[in-house]
Amino acid sequence: MQIEQIAEVCHETNRAYCATLGDNTQPPWAEAPEWQRTSAVNGVRFHLDNPEAGPSHSHDEWLKEKQATGWKYGPVKDAEKKEHPCFVPYDELPAEQKAKDALFIGVAHALRGLLE
């Protein structure tokens, strides 16, 4: 298994979880824009390099990446405007959004032993 494949599983886990919340805006991995796939790969790399990092660290890294690429807060996720409702400090996220970070970490760590 390669890092990109772990990122795909993390993405698809996130997509499935979002669907249970009524958020069907996440495209399948094969249809996801390059920026979204790159973000997932970067998240996997961060957690493989920093195995002690928790959900708040995951969110902080995501925020840094988003800020560096021109994203800002917006009430609704809008890739064209580069706005996202989760563009807030981790402590301000609702519990269901914090769960996404925990799921991402869990999947990345569960599959780390399969890396080639």
Residue pairs with C-beta under 8 A, 6 or more apart in sequence:
1 111
1 114
1 115
1 116
2 115
2 116
3 41
3 44
3 45
3 48
3 115
4 37
4 41
6 44
6 107
6 108
6 111
6 112
6 114
6 115
7 37
7 40
7 41
7 43
7 44
8 29
8 40
9 107
9 111
10 40
10 43
10 44
10 103
10 104
10 107
10 108
11 26
11 29
11 32
11 36
11 37
11 40
12 28
12 29
13 103
13 104
13 107
14 26
14 100
14 103
14 104
15 26
15 27
15 28
15 29
17 99
17 100
17 103
18 24
18 25
18 26
18 100
19 26
21 96
25 77
26 32
27 33
27 36
29 37
33 79
35 69
35 79
39 62
39 65
42 61
42 65
43 58
43 61
43 62
43 104
43 108
44 108
46 53
46 57
46 58
46 61
47 53
47 58
47 104
47 105
47 108
47 109
48 108
48 112
48 115
50 57
51 109
51 112
53 61
53 105
54 105
55 90
55 98
55 101
55 102
55 105
56 90
56 91
56 101
58 101
58 104
58 105
59 86
59 90
59 93
59 98
59 101
60 90
62 86
62 101
63 87
63 89
66 82
66 84
66 87
69 82
70 82
71 82
71 83
71 84
71 87
72 82
72 83
72 84
72 87
73 83
73 84
73 85
73 87
73 88
74 81
74 83
74 84
74 85
74 87
75 83
75 85
76 83
76 85
77 83
77 84
77 85
78 84
86 93
86 97
90 98
90 101
